Amino acid sequence: MAETLLSKAYPLFNNRPFYVKSTLNPRGLIFHHHHHRQGLQTSDWYSNNSNRLSCKCDSKIRENNVSLMIEDEAWNLLKESIVYYCNNPIGTIAAANDPNTTTTLLNYDHIFIRDFIPSAIAFLLKGDYDIVKNFILHTLQLQSWEKTMDCHSPGQGLMPASFKVRTVPLELEGHDYATEDVLDPDFGEAAIGRVAPVDSGLWWIILLRAYGKSSGDLSVQERVDVQTGIKMILKLCLADGFDMFPTLLVTDGSCMIDRRMGIHGHPLEIQALFYSALLGAREMLTQEDASSADLLEALNNRLLALSFHIREYYWIDLRKLNEIYRYNTEEYSYEAVNKFNIYPDQIPSWLVEFMPSKGGYFIGNLQPAHMDFRFFSLGNLWSIVSSIATLDQSNAILDLIESKWSELVADMPLKICYPALEGQEWRIITGSDPKNTPWSYHNGGSWPTLLWQLTVASIKMNRLEIARKAIKVAEKRIASDKWPEYYDTKQARFVGKQARLFQTWSIAGYLVAKLLLADPSAANILVNEEDLEIVNAFSYMISANPRKRRALNKHSFVV
């Protein structure tokens, strides 16, 4: 490390030569220090600039050392969070129990499917494939378990939200102290609110694809039981229903936002994960029988309809906002411009100030006569990763994040949604949830785990400076704050009032972001490229359908 005697520290030094040790010249530099009222002598100029250069080197080295120390701590904590089943690693717990608190663990000692994803990606990027393979196969076994609540059973393809490894006594004669490990899954029967985890199966497919791409071991995804598991998830998602939309209809709290936050209906996060899972499943499914062919046909049709629906109706920028502002309502027509009967008065006042002249995003939800204009980070970032967003839309989302950095990143990345529900709106929509108070938890809280999704999206769009900047912000506090689950307040100044410390996906999210920045090409295990077949099929569908061809003059389709 460079060591420098600064002239500021020794302003006179008795007018004698002083020695500067420099990384640029190992033997050092000798300068004569002269003081004149008229200005600096040449020797002073070289001395001062050498000092500045050395200070910059010192600062950079210190910064790198701090970053390495944070990474080392994160890896140690991640390894300590590993759970073993029959002496084999199977996952990571949601959060370690902080010995300095008396808070009960609730289900934070479970292995959550959505929480394990960043841990799994970190292990894959490090070449530790066994834990991910074990997780994939054991959660697959849980898929077929009987799951009921009040005598009602959900669809067979449902994956658990979480599971716990329990050690129970084994009743064997002559072995009084024998034990065995058992898996105890939760499909939502014990969860707060009793909500089924719709995103679990989607994340499982995404992870299965990432495992195959990273390890090169395609034998796992080709196994009969794994192929059956993929099909069961797809059949559950593609089942016919009453809905006119291609988006998945879900209840409140069925994804990362797992409490009542007004996202029931067709939330963006679920749709982006759904699209990504459909593309991944199409890559991995083998066509061995007619049922597989029928499933693939339904899958392709859904991909086409879903991509168009999200790109056209969820997208909002300044131009689209002005279009909504001038909407006519109560249109009864196949060619209606305001198809969902959105009332212009729904446009919230905060959005007029929030929307930049350059940039845009996908709204949080769309239903008849209702647009949820909140910005949801995970849904928008995964829309980029999955390519449900076009290239122009993807860049516009990142433009918006850069433009609204002080609102969305501030002192800790990244706001889970923006803005927070407040006042009467908070009381009605959340039911006065004391955990989801304004700018806390899922109601506008800041979640460090979102760093890894931001990094993947930035890498895909070749805008790594966004991820670097966000990571630098996180490194200022995250380790000294003991890796919190989330942060509170508009600027993310406080550790969340009910946040768990040593939260595993906060730790893993940081590690994945750092690993991907070191090797951006590794993000390919997660990224879906834009499907040209879908674009071409959509163009053909427009030209072949007279009703849509008539409407084409009035619409600007984004494909």
C-alpha positions as CSV (number, residue, x, y, z in Angstrom):
1,M,0.0,0.0,0.0
2,A,1.4,3.4,-0.9
3,E,2.6,5.5,2.0
4,T,2.9,9.3,1.6
5,L,4.2,12.1,3.8
6,L,1.8,14.9,2.9
7,S,3.0,18.5,2.8
8,K,-0.3,19.4,4.6
9,A,0.8,17.3,7.5
10,Y,4.3,18.8,7.4
11,P,3.9,22.3,6.0
12,L,7.5,23.5,6.6
13,F,9.5,20.4,7.3
14,N,12.4,22.9,8.2
15,N,12.8,23.6,4.4
16,R,14.6,20.2,4.1
17,P,14.0,17.7,1.4
18,F,11.3,15.1,2.2
19,Y,10.8,11.6,1.1
20,V,7.7,10.3,-0.7
21,K,7.2,6.5,-1.0
22,S,5.2,5.9,-4.1
23,T,3.7,2.8,-5.8
24,L,4.8,4.3,-9.1
25,N,8.5,4.4,-8.1
26,P,9.5,1.8,-5.4
27,R,12.8,3.7,-4.7
28,G,10.8,6.8,-3.7
29,L,10.9,10.5,-4.9
30,I,12.9,13.3,-3.2
31,F,11.4,16.8,-3.5
32,H,12.6,20.1,-2.2
33,H,9.8,22.1,-0.6
34,H,10.0,25.9,-1.2
35,H,7.5,28.5,-0.1
36,H,6.9,31.6,-2.2
37,R,4.0,34.1,-2.1
38,Q,3.9,34.3,-5.9
39,G,3.0,30.6,-6.2
40,L,4.4,27.1,-6.3
41,Q,7.8,26.2,-7.7
42,T,8.0,23.3,-10.2
43,S,9.2,21.0,-7.4
44,D,6.1,21.9,-5.3
45,W,3.8,21.2,-8.3
46,Y,5.3,17.7,-8.8
47,S,5.2,17.1,-5.0
48,N,1.5,18.0,-4.7
49,N,0.4,16.0,-7.7
50,S,2.4,13.0,-6.5
51,N,0.6,13.3,-3.2
52,R,-2.8,13.5,-4.9
53,L,-2.0,10.5,-7.0
54,S,-0.8,8.5,-4.0
55,C,-3.9,9.5,-2.0
56,K,-6.1,8.2,-4.9
57,C,-4.2,5.0,-5.0
58,D,-4.5,4.6,-1.2
59,S,-8.3,5.3,-1.4
60,K,-8.8,2.8,-4.2
61,I,-6.8,0.1,-2.4
62,R,-8.7,0.7,0.9
63,E,-12.0,0.5,-1.0
64,N,-11.0,-2.8,-2.6
65,N,-9.8,-4.2,0.7
66,V,-13.1,-3.3,2.4
67,S,-15.0,-4.8,-0.4
68,L,-13.0,-8.1,-0.1
69,M,-13.6,-8.2,3.6
70,I,-17.3,-7.8,3.1
71,E,-17.3,-10.6,0.6
72,D,-15.4,-12.9,2.9
73,E,-17.8,-12.2,5.7
74,A,-20.7,-12.8,3.4
75,W,-19.4,-16.2,2.2
76,N,-18.8,-17.3,5.8
77,L,-22.3,-16.3,6.7
78,L,-23.8,-18.0,3.7
79,K,-21.9,-21.3,4.4
80,E,-23.1,-21.1,8.0
81,S,-26.7,-20.9,6.8
82,I,-26.6,-24.2,4.9
83,V,-29.0,-26.9,6.1
84,Y,-28.3,-30.6,5.8
85,Y,-30.7,-33.4,5.1
86,C,-29.3,-37.0,5.6
87,N,-25.8,-35.4,5.8
88,N,-26.2,-33.7,2.4
89,P,-26.6,-30.0,1.8
90,I,-30.1,-29.2,0.7
91,G,-30.6,-25.4,1.1
92,T,-30.1,-22.3,3.3
93,I,-32.3,-21.0,6.1
94,A,-34.1,-17.7,5.6
95,A,-32.3,-16.0,8.4
96,A,-30.0,-16.9,11.3
97,N,-31.2,-16.4,14.8
98,D,-29.6,-13.2,16.2
99,P,-28.4,-14.1,19.8
100,N,-28.8,-10.5,20.8
101,T,-32.6,-10.5,20.3
102,T,-35.5,-12.3,21.9
103,T,-37.6,-12.4,18.8
104,T,-39.0,-15.8,17.9
105,L,-37.9,-17.4,14.6
106,L,-41.4,-18.0,13.3
107,N,-40.6,-19.7,10.0
108,Y,-37.3,-17.9,9.3
109,D,-35.5,-21.2,10.1
110,H,-37.2,-22.8,7.1
111,I,-35.8,-23.1,3.6
112,F,-37.9,-21.0,1.3
113,I,-37.9,-21.6,-2.4
114,R,-37.9,-17.9,-3.4
115,D,-35.3,-17.0,-0.7
116,F,-33.0,-19.8,-1.7
117,I,-32.7,-18.7,-5.4
118,P,-29.9,-16.1,-4.8
119,S,-28.1,-18.6,-2.6
120,A,-28.4,-21.2,-5.3
121,I,-27.1,-18.8,-8.0
122,A,-24.2,-17.9,-5.8
123,F,-23.3,-21.6,-5.3
124,L,-23.7,-22.2,-9.1
125,L,-21.4,-19.3,-9.9
126,K,-18.8,-20.8,-7.5
127,G,-19.1,-24.3,-9.0
128,D,-20.8,-25.8,-5.9
129,Y,-23.5,-27.8,-7.8
130,D,-24.5,-30.5,-5.3
131,I,-26.5,-28.3,-3.0
132,V,-28.5,-26.9,-5.9
133,K,-29.1,-30.4,-7.4
134,N,-30.2,-31.7,-4.0
135,F,-32.6,-28.8,-3.5
136,I,-34.2,-29.2,-6.9
137,L,-34.8,-33.0,-6.5
138,H,-36.0,-32.9,-2.9
139,T,-38.5,-30.0,-3.5
140,L,-39.7,-32.0,-6.5
141,Q,-40.6,-34.8,-4.2
142,L,-42.6,-32.4,-2.0
143,Q,-44.6,-31.4,-5.0
144,S,-46.6,-34.6,-4.9
145,W,-47.3,-34.5,-1.1
146,E,-50.9,-34.2,0.0
147,K,-51.8,-30.6,0.8
148,T,-55.1,-29.6,2.3
149,M,-56.6,-26.8,4.2
150,D,-60.1,-27.1,5.7
151,C,-60.8,-30.2,3.6
152,H,-59.8,-28.4,0.3
153,S,-56.8,-29.3,-1.8
154,P,-55.1,-27.0,-4.3
155,G,-53.8,-28.1,-7.7
156,Q,-51.3,-31.0,-7.9
157,G,-48.5,-29.0,-9.4
158,L,-48.2,-26.6,-6.5
159,M,-44.7,-26.3,-5.0
160,P,-44.3,-25.5,-1.3
161,A,-43.5,-22.0,-0.1
162,S,-40.9,-23.5,2.3
163,F,-39.8,-26.6,4.2
164,K,-38.0,-27.5,7.3
165,V,-35.6,-30.4,8.1
166,R,-36.7,-32.0,11.3
167,T,-34.8,-34.7,13.2
168,V,-37.2,-37.2,14.8
169,P,-36.7,-40.3,17.0
170,L,-36.5,-43.5,15.0
171,E,-38.3,-46.4,16.6
172,L,-35.9,-49.3,16.3
173,E,-35.4,-52.1,18.9
174,G,-32.1,-51.8,20.6
175,H,-31.5,-48.3,19.3
176,D,-32.9,-45.9,21.9
177,Y,-31.2,-42.9,20.5
178,A,-31.6,-43.5,16.8
179,T,-32.9,-40.5,14.8
180,E,-33.8,-39.7,11.2
181,D,-34.3,-36.6,9.2
182,V,-37.7,-35.7,7.7
183,L,-38.9,-32.9,5.5
184,D,-41.8,-30.8,6.7
185,P,-43.2,-28.6,3.9
186,D,-45.6,-25.7,4.1
187,F,-47.8,-25.1,1.1
188,G,-49.5,-22.1,2.7
189,E,-51.5,-24.0,5.3
190,A,-49.4,-22.5,8.1
191,A,-48.4,-19.3,6.4
192,I,-49.6,-15.9,7.7
193,G,-52.8,-15.3,5.7
194,R,-52.8,-18.9,4.4
195,V,-51.8,-17.9,0.8
196,A,-50.5,-20.4,-1.7
197,P,-47.1,-19.5,-3.1
198,V,-47.7,-19.1,-6.8
199,D,-44.1,-18.0,-7.5
200,S,-42.5,-21.1,-6.0
201,G,-43.0,-23.3,-9.0
202,L,-42.0,-20.6,-11.4
203,W,-38.7,-20.0,-9.5
204,W,-38.1,-23.7,-9.4
205,I,-38.2,-24.0,-13.3
206,I,-36.0,-20.9,-13.6
207,L,-33.4,-22.5,-11.2
208,L,-33.6,-25.8,-12.9
209,R,-32.7,-24.2,-16.2
210,A,-29.9,-22.2,-14.5
211,Y,-28.5,-25.4,-13.0
212,G,-28.3,-27.1,-16.4
213,K,-26.7,-24.1,-18.1
214,S,-24.2,-23.6,-15.3
215,S,-23.1,-27.2,-14.5
216,G,-23.6,-28.6,-18.0
217,D,-25.5,-31.5,-16.3
218,L,-28.6,-31.9,-18.4
219,S,-29.4,-35.3,-17.0
220,V,-31.3,-33.8,-14.1
221,Q,-33.8,-31.9,-16.3
222,E,-34.1,-35.0,-18.6
223,R,-35.2,-37.3,-15.7
224,V,-38.7,-38.6,-16.0
225,D,-39.7,-37.3,-12.6
226,V,-38.3,-33.9,-13.3
227,Q,-40.1,-33.7,-16.7
228,T,-43.3,-34.7,-14.9
229,G,-42.8,-32.0,-12.3
230,I,-42.4,-29.4,-15.1
231,K,-45.5,-30.5,-16.8
232,M,-47.5,-30.4,-13.5
233,I,-46.5,-26.8,-12.9
234,L,-47.4,-25.9,-16.5
235,K,-50.8,-27.6,-16.4
236,L,-51.6,-25.7,-13.2
237,C,-50.6,-22.4,-14.8
238,L,-52.1,-23.0,-18.2
239,A,-55.4,-24.4,-17.0
240,D,-58.5,-23.0,-18.6
241,G,-60.6,-20.6,-16.5
242,F,-63.0,-17.7,-16.7
243,D,-60.3,-15.1,-17.3
244,M,-60.2,-13.2,-20.6
245,F,-56.6,-12.2,-20.0
246,P,-53.4,-14.3,-20.7
247,T,-51.9,-13.2,-17.4
248,L,-52.1,-15.4,-14.3
249,L,-54.8,-14.5,-11.9
250,V,-53.6,-14.7,-8.3
251,T,-54.6,-13.6,-4.8
252,D,-52.8,-11.0,-2.7
253,G,-49.6,-12.1,-1.1
254,S,-48.7,-14.9,-3.5
255,C,-45.2,-13.8,-4.4
256,M,-42.3,-11.9,-2.8
257,I,-44.9,-9.4,-1.5
258,D,-46.6,-12.0,0.7
259,R,-48.9,-9.8,2.7
260,R,-52.0,-7.8,1.8
261,M,-50.7,-5.0,-0.4
262,G,-53.4,-4.6,-3.1
263,I,-51.6,-6.8,-5.7
264,H,-54.4,-9.3,-6.1
265,G,-55.4,-9.8,-9.8
266,H,-52.6,-9.9,-12.3
267,P,-49.4,-8.5,-10.6
268,L,-46.5,-7.8,-12.8
269,E,-44.0,-9.9,-10.7
270,I,-46.0,-13.1,-11.3
271,Q,-46.3,-12.3,-15.0
272,A,-42.6,-11.7,-15.5
273,L,-41.7,-14.9,-13.7
274,F,-44.4,-16.8,-15.6
275,Y,-43.0,-15.7,-18.9
276,S,-39.5,-16.6,-17.9
277,A,-40.6,-20.1,-16.6
278,L,-42.6,-20.7,-19.8
279,L,-39.5,-20.0,-21.9
280,G,-37.3,-22.1,-19.7
281,A,-39.8,-25.0,-19.7
282,R,-39.9,-24.9,-23.5
283,E,-36.2,-25.3,-23.6
284,M,-36.1,-28.3,-21.3
285,L,-39.3,-30.3,-22.2
286,T,-38.7,-33.4,-24.2
287,Q,-41.3,-34.2,-26.9
288,E,-41.9,-37.9,-26.3
289,D,-45.6,-38.2,-26.7
290,A,-48.7,-36.4,-28.0
291,S,-49.5,-34.9,-24.6
292,S,-46.1,-33.1,-24.6
293,A,-46.8,-31.8,-28.1
294,D,-50.2,-30.4,-27.0
295,L,-48.6,-28.9,-23.9
296,L,-46.0,-27.2,-26.0
297,E,-48.6,-25.8,-28.4
298,A,-50.5,-24.3,-25.4
299,L,-47.3,-23.0,-24.0
300,N,-46.4,-21.2,-27.3
301,N,-49.8,-19.7,-27.7
302,R,-49.6,-18.4,-24.1
303,L,-46.2,-16.9,-24.6
304,L,-47.4,-15.0,-27.6
305,A,-50.5,-13.6,-26.0
306,L,-48.7,-12.9,-22.7
307,S,-45.9,-10.9,-24.3
308,F,-48.3,-8.8,-26.3
309,H,-50.6,-8.1,-23.4
310,I,-47.8,-7.0,-21.1
311,R,-45.9,-4.9,-23.7
312,E,-49.0,-3.2,-24.9
313,Y,-51.2,-2.7,-21.9
314,Y,-48.8,-2.6,-18.9
315,W,-46.3,-0.2,-20.4
316,I,-46.4,3.4,-19.3
317,D,-44.2,6.4,-20.2
318,L,-44.8,10.1,-20.6
319,R,-46.5,9.6,-24.0
320,K,-48.7,6.8,-22.8
321,L,-49.6,8.7,-19.6
322,N,-50.8,11.7,-21.7
323,E,-52.8,9.2,-23.8
324,I,-54.5,7.9,-20.7
325,Y,-55.1,11.4,-19.5
326,R,-57.2,12.0,-22.7
327,Y,-59.0,8.7,-22.7
328,N,-62.7,8.5,-23.5
329,T,-64.6,6.1,-21.3
330,E,-67.6,3.7,-21.7
331,E,-66.5,2.6,-25.2
332,Y,-68.4,-0.4,-26.4
333,S,-66.5,-1.6,-29.5
334,Y,-64.1,-4.3,-30.7
335,E,-61.8,-1.4,-31.7
336,A,-62.0,0.6,-28.5
337,V,-58.9,2.5,-27.6
338,N,-59.6,2.4,-23.8
339,K,-60.2,-1.3,-23.7
340,F,-60.2,-1.7,-20.0
341,N,-62.4,1.4,-19.3
342,I,-59.7,3.2,-17.3
343,Y,-60.9,6.5,-15.9
344,P,-58.3,9.4,-16.4
345,D,-59.0,10.6,-12.8
346,Q,-57.2,7.4,-11.6
347,I,-53.8,9.0,-12.6
348,P,-52.3,9.8,-9.2
349,S,-50.7,13.2,-8.6
350,W,-47.4,11.7,-7.6
351,L,-47.0,10.0,-11.0
352,V,-47.1,13.3,-12.8
353,E,-44.0,14.4,-11.0
354,F,-42.4,11.0,-10.9
355,M,-42.5,10.2,-14.6
356,P,-39.3,11.4,-16.3
357,S,-39.2,12.7,-19.8
358,K,-36.9,9.9,-20.7
359,G,-37.8,6.4,-19.4
360,G,-40.8,4.3,-18.5
361,Y,-41.9,1.2,-16.7
362,F,-44.5,-1.6,-16.4
363,I,-47.3,-0.8,-14.1
364,G,-47.9,-3.1,-11.1
365,N,-51.3,-4.5,-12.1
366,L,-54.1,-4.2,-14.7
367,Q,-57.8,-5.1,-14.2
368,P,-61.1,-3.8,-15.6
369,A,-61.3,0.0,-14.7
370,H,-58.1,-0.3,-12.6
371,M,-54.4,0.4,-13.2
372,D,-52.0,0.1,-10.3
373,F,-49.5,2.7,-11.2
374,R,-47.0,1.8,-8.5
375,F,-43.4,0.9,-9.6
376,F,-42.6,-2.6,-8.5
377,S,-38.9,-3.3,-8.7
378,L,-38.7,-7.1,-9.0
379,G,-41.4,-7.2,-11.7
380,N,-39.7,-4.6,-13.8
381,L,-36.2,-6.0,-13.4
382,W,-37.3,-9.5,-14.3
383,S,-39.3,-8.2,-17.3
384,I,-35.9,-7.1,-18.6
385,V,-34.2,-10.4,-17.7
386,S,-37.0,-12.6,-19.2
387,S,-37.3,-10.4,-22.3
388,I,-41.0,-9.9,-21.8
389,A,-39.9,-6.2,-22.2
390,T,-38.6,-5.2,-25.6
391,L,-35.1,-3.8,-25.8
392,D,-36.4,-0.2,-26.0
393,Q,-38.6,-0.8,-22.9
394,S,-35.7,-2.5,-21.1
395,N,-33.5,0.5,-21.6
396,A,-36.3,2.8,-20.6
397,I,-36.8,1.0,-17.3
398,L,-33.1,1.4,-16.5
399,D,-33.3,5.0,-17.6
400,L,-36.1,5.6,-15.1
401,I,-34.1,3.9,-12.3
402,E,-31.1,6.2,-13.0
403,S,-33.4,9.3,-13.3
404,K,-35.1,8.4,-10.0
405,W,-32.1,7.2,-8.1
406,S,-32.8,9.2,-5.0
407,E,-36.3,7.8,-4.8
408,L,-35.6,4.1,-5.7
409,V,-32.1,3.6,-4.4
410,A,-31.2,6.4,-2.0
411,D,-29.1,5.1,0.9
412,M,-29.7,1.4,0.2
413,P,-30.9,-0.4,-2.9
414,L,-33.7,-1.1,-3.8
415,K,-37.3,0.0,-3.1
416,I,-39.5,-3.0,-3.4
417,C,-42.3,-0.7,-4.6
418,Y,-42.8,3.0,-5.0
419,P,-44.5,5.0,-3.6
420,A,-45.7,3.7,-0.3
421,L,-49.4,3.5,0.6
422,E,-50.3,6.1,3.2
423,G,-53.2,7.4,5.2
424,Q,-56.7,6.2,4.4
425,E,-55.3,4.3,1.4
426,W,-53.0,2.3,3.6
427,R,-55.8,1.6,6.1
428,I,-58.1,0.3,3.4
429,I,-55.7,-1.7,1.2
430,T,-53.4,-3.2,3.8
431,G,-56.1,-3.5,6.5
432,S,-53.9,-1.3,8.8
433,D,-51.1,-3.8,8.7
434,P,-48.7,-2.8,11.5
435,K,-45.8,-4.4,9.7
436,N,-46.5,-2.7,6.3
437,T,-46.6,0.9,7.6
438,P,-45.6,3.5,5.0
439,W,-42.0,3.2,3.8
440,S,-41.5,-0.1,5.7
441,Y,-41.3,-3.8,4.8
442,H,-43.3,-4.4,1.6
443,N,-44.9,-1.0,1.6
444,G,-42.0,1.0,0.1
445,G,-39.2,-0.6,2.2
446,S,-35.8,-1.1,0.6
447,W,-34.6,-4.6,0.1
448,P,-30.8,-5.3,-0.4
449,T,-31.6,-8.7,-2.0
450,L,-32.9,-7.0,-5.1
451,L,-29.2,-6.1,-5.9
452,W,-28.8,-9.3,-7.8
453,Q,-31.8,-8.8,-10.0
454,L,-30.7,-5.3,-10.7
455,T,-27.2,-6.6,-11.6
456,V,-28.6,-9.2,-14.0
457,A,-30.8,-6.7,-15.8
458,S,-27.9,-4.2,-16.0
459,I,-25.6,-6.8,-17.5
460,K,-28.2,-7.9,-20.0
461,M,-28.5,-4.3,-21.3
462,N,-24.8,-3.7,-21.1
463,R,-25.2,-1.0,-18.5
464,L,-23.0,-2.3,-15.8
465,E,-22.3,1.1,-14.3
466,I,-25.8,1.0,-12.7
467,A,-25.1,-2.2,-10.9
468,R,-21.6,-1.0,-9.8
469,K,-23.1,2.2,-8.4
470,A,-25.8,0.4,-6.5
471,I,-23.3,-2.1,-5.0
472,K,-21.1,0.7,-3.9
473,V,-24.0,2.3,-2.1
474,A,-24.9,-1.0,-0.4
475,E,-21.3,-1.7,0.7
476,K,-21.3,1.5,2.8
477,R,-23.7,0.0,5.4
478,I,-24.9,-3.5,4.7
479,A,-22.2,-5.4,6.6
480,S,-22.0,-3.0,9.6
481,D,-25.8,-3.1,9.8
482,K,-25.5,-6.9,10.1
483,W,-27.1,-7.8,6.7
484,P,-30.7,-6.7,7.5
485,E,-33.8,-8.1,5.7
486,Y,-35.0,-4.6,4.7
487,Y,-34.7,-0.9,5.5
488,D,-37.3,1.7,6.4
489,T,-38.0,5.4,5.6
490,K,-38.1,7.1,2.2
491,Q,-34.3,7.3,2.0
492,A,-33.7,3.9,3.5
493,R,-31.9,5.5,6.5
494,F,-33.1,3.1,9.2
495,V,-32.8,-0.7,9.5
496,G,-36.3,-2.0,9.3
497,K,-38.1,-1.9,12.7
498,Q,-39.0,-5.6,12.4
499,A,-36.2,-6.6,10.0
500,R,-34.3,-9.8,10.7
501,L,-30.6,-9.5,10.8
502,F,-28.2,-11.8,9.0
503,Q,-30.9,-12.4,6.4
504,T,-29.6,-15.0,4.0
505,W,-31.0,-13.6,0.8
506,S,-29.6,-10.2,1.6
507,I,-26.2,-11.9,2.0
508,A,-26.6,-14.0,-1.2
509,G,-28.0,-11.2,-3.2
510,Y,-24.9,-9.1,-2.6
511,L,-22.6,-12.1,-3.4
512,V,-24.4,-12.8,-6.7
513,A,-24.1,-9.2,-7.7
514,K,-20.4,-9.2,-7.0
515,L,-19.8,-12.5,-8.8
516,L,-21.7,-11.4,-11.9
517,L,-19.9,-8.1,-12.1
518,A,-16.6,-10.0,-12.0
519,D,-17.8,-12.3,-14.8
520,P,-20.8,-10.7,-16.6
521,S,-21.0,-13.6,-19.1
522,A,-22.2,-15.8,-16.3
523,A,-25.5,-14.0,-16.3
524,N,-26.5,-16.0,-19.3
525,I,-27.7,-18.8,-17.0
526,L,-30.6,-16.5,-16.0
527,V,-31.2,-14.4,-19.1
528,N,-33.8,-15.1,-21.8
529,E,-33.1,-13.6,-25.1
530,E,-36.0,-12.1,-27.1
531,D,-37.8,-14.8,-29.0
532,L,-37.9,-14.0,-32.7
533,E,-40.4,-16.8,-33.3
534,I,-42.8,-15.0,-31.0
535,V,-42.2,-11.7,-32.8
536,N,-42.8,-13.2,-36.2
537,A,-45.9,-15.2,-35.0
538,F,-47.4,-12.0,-33.6
539,S,-46.8,-10.2,-36.9
540,Y,-48.5,-13.0,-38.7
541,M,-51.4,-13.0,-36.3
542,I,-52.0,-9.3,-36.8
543,S,-52.0,-9.7,-40.6
544,A,-54.3,-12.8,-40.6
545,N,-56.9,-11.5,-38.2
546,P,-59.3,-9.0,-39.9
547,R,-60.6,-7.6,-36.6
548,K,-57.0,-6.8,-35.4
549,R,-56.0,-5.6,-38.8
550,R,-58.8,-3.0,-38.7
551,A,-57.6,-1.9,-35.2
552,L,-54.0,-1.7,-36.4
553,N,-54.5,1.9,-37.7
554,K,-55.4,3.1,-34.2
555,H,-52.7,1.3,-32.3
556,S,-48.9,1.4,-32.0
557,F,-48.0,-2.2,-31.1
558,V,-44.7,-2.7,-29.4
559,V,-43.0,-6.0,-30.4
